[in-house]
Amino acid sequence: MSELDQFDLKILKALQENARITTQELAESVGLSPTPCARRVKRMEEEGLIDKYVTLLNPKRMGVGLNVFVNVRLNTQAAKAFDAFEEAVRNLPEVAGCYLLAGNYDYLLQVRVSDVEAFRSFIRERLTTIEGIGETQSSVVLQQAKYTTALPL
């Protein structure tokens, strides 16, 4: 992997703000001509620095405005229990994120649902039916003070 210079970093910052920017606009914003700019973007895609391009949807407008973080502790630390839990969680569309943790809990889940009733149903009928869960603790988000998908560069 090649080392990132100031132009690469400017390109990455611009793309994090707007992935739909044209090559011409991107080149102008970072101070390059379009061809070298496009080559740099292609190289960073090939090197895996740019993982993918996505569209971020408005959760409230999409009907999943309730954001809940759920700590999960498994009842065993066996590797197969972790694998089974992760496989089960991958099949739950309400789970927007699943993170293996060090500390008091094994996983932190970010869950997106429409309302408290939908969350209650999710917990009772979907999450706690996964074999191996020993304990859960939920925190309902009251207000989002900061949210970004951009990495600090």
Buried (B, 14 or more C-beta within 10 A) or exposed (E): EEEBEEBBEBBBBBBBEEEEBEEEBBBBBBEBEBEEBBEBBEBBEEEEBBEEEEEEEEBEEEEBBBBBBBBBBBEEEEEEBBEBBEEBBEEBEBBEEBEEEEEEBBBBBBBBBBEEEBBEBBBEEBBEEBEBBEEBEBEEEEEEEEEEEEEEE
